[in-house]
Amino acid sequence: MMEIRKMLVDPRVRFQSIMKSKSLVNFAYEETIRITR
C-alpha cells in the first residue's frame, strides 16, 4: 500500500507507470484488432 502512495507522490514514477499502462493498452488493442480481422 505504501508503494502505491509513493508512486502517486513521485511524479516521475507516476509518469512511468502511466506510460507503461498506456503501452499495455495499445498492445492489447492492436492484438484485438489483429484477431478480429
C-alpha positions in Angstrom: 0.0 0.0 0.0 2.8 2.4 0.8 4.4 1.7 -2.6 1.3 2.9 -4.4 1.2 6.0 -2.3 4.9 6.6 -3.1 4.1 6.2 -6.8 1.4 8.8 -6.6 3.6 11.2 -4.8 6.7 10.8 -7.1 5.8 12.4 -10.5 8.5 10.5 -12.4 7.4 7.1 -11.2 3.8 8.1 -11.8 4.6 9.1 -15.4 6.5 5.9 -16.0 3.6 3.8 -14.7 1.2 5.8 -16.9 3.3 5.2 -20.0 3.6 1.5 -19.1 -0.1 1.1 -18.8 -0.7 3.1 -22.0 1.7 0.8 -23.9 -0.1 -2.2 -22.4 -3.4 -0.9 -23.5 -2.1 -0.1 -27.0 -0.6 -3.6 -27.3 -3.9 -5.3 -26.2 -5.8 -3.0 -28.6 -3.6 -4.0 -31.6 -3.8 -7.7 -30.7 -7.6 -7.4 -30.6 -7.7 -5.8 -34.0 -5.3 -8.4 -35.4 -7.6 -11.2 -34.0 -10.8 -9.8 -35.3 -9.6 -9.3 -38.8 
